[in-house]
Amino acid sequence: MKTRVTVFAIAALLGLIGVSIWATGHQSIVVALNDLTANPAGGNNPWLVATLFDAYFGFLWFWLWVAYKERGWLARGVWLLLILLLGNMAMAAYVLIQLWRLPPGATAEQLLLRRPSR
């Protein structure tokens, strides 16, 4: 389980970094955001808005799991900020950190559930 999830998380992280570099090579994120905010009603595809809502609700659902796993409010807040700013890149990094902390032969439950207090 741990190896398969690790491979998936690394593939997702590398794929997202790669596509972000590719997209930035075509148009700076700053220019894209300026275009979006300069003319929000004219010419924007409604599916872009729907996709953004879908993505950010997904980020918040994932963050609920992070908030459950993390005990401190500072860690919860930092991860919320990272997830909202970096999206799936931060999510893949969080999963990789959780996997790194697991002992060999760990179960899915150990990954998904909160660790007992020390």
C-alpha positions in Angstrom: 0.0 0.0 0.0 2.7 2.5 1.0 4.7 2.0 -2.1 1.8 2.4 -4.5 0.5 5.5 -2.8 4.1 6.9 -2.7 4.5 6.3 -6.4 1.1 7.9 -7.2 1.9 11.0 -5.0 5.3 11.4 -6.6 3.9 11.1 -10.1 1.1 13.6 -9.3 3.6 16.1 -7.8 6.1 15.8 -10.7 3.3 16.0 -13.2 1.8 19.1 -11.6 5.2 20.8 -11.4 5.9 19.9 -15.0 2.6 21.2 -16.3 3.0 24.4 -14.2 6.4 25.0 -15.7 5.1 24.3 -19.2 2.1 26.7 -18.7 4.3 29.4 -17.3 6.5 29.1 -20.4 3.5 30.0 -22.5 2.0 32.7 -20.2 3.0 34.0 -16.8 0.6 33.3 -14.0 0.6 37.0 -13.2 -0.5 37.8 -16.8 -3.2 35.1 -16.6 -4.5 36.4 -13.3 -4.5 40.0 -14.6 -6.5 39.0 -17.7 -9.0 37.1 -15.4 -9.4 40.0 -13.0 -9.4 42.8 -15.7 -12.4 41.4 -17.5 -14.2 38.9 -15.2 -17.6 39.1 -17.0 -16.5 39.4 -20.6 -15.2 36.4 -22.4 -14.6 34.1 -19.4 -15.8 30.6 -20.0 -18.4 29.6 -17.4 -16.7 26.2 -17.2 -13.5 27.9 -16.0 -15.5 29.3 -13.1 -17.1 26.0 -12.4 -13.7 24.2 -12.6 -12.2 26.7 -10.1 -15.1 26.1 -7.7 -14.8 22.4 -8.1 -11.0 22.5 -7.5 -11.2 24.7 -4.4 -14.0 22.7 -2.8 -11.8 19.6 -3.4 -8.9 21.4 -1.7 -11.1 22.2 1.3 -12.3 18.6 1.5 -8.7 17.4 1.6 -7.8 20.1 4.1 -10.5 18.7 6.5 -8.6 15.5 6.5 -5.4 17.5 7.2 -7.1 19.4 10.0 -8.2 16.0 11.5 -4.6 14.6 11.2 -2.8 17.7 12.5 -3.2 18.5 16.2 -1.9 22.1 16.2 -3.7 25.1 14.9 -0.5 26.5 13.4 0.1 23.4 11.3 -3.5 23.4 10.2 -3.3 27.0 9.2 0.0 26.6 7.3 -1.3 23.6 5.4 -4.5 25.4 4.6 -2.5 28.2 3.1 -0.2 25.9 1.2 -3.2 23.9 -0.2 -5.1 27.0 -1.3 -2.0 28.5 -2.9 -0.4 25.3 -4.4 -3.4 23.0 -4.7 -2.5 19.4 -5.6 1.2 20.0 -5.3 0.8 20.8 -1.6 -1.6 17.9 -1.2 0.9 15.4 -2.8 3.6 16.8 -0.6 1.4 16.3 2.5 0.7 12.7 1.6 4.4 12.0 0.9 5.2 13.4 4.4 2.6 11.2 6.0 3.9 8.2 4.1 7.5 8.9 5.1 6.4 8.9 8.8 4.8 5.4 8.5 6.6 2.3 9.6 7.3 -0.4 7.0 4.2 -2.6 6.4 1.8 0.1 7.6 -1.9 -0.2 6.8 -4.2 2.2 5.0 -5.7 2.9 8.4 -2.4 4.1 9.8 -2.1 6.5 6.9 -5.6 7.8 7.1 -6.3 8.0 10.8 -4.7 10.3 13.4 -1.8 9.0 15.3 -2.3 8.4 19.0 -1.0 11.1 21.3 2.5 10.5 22.7 
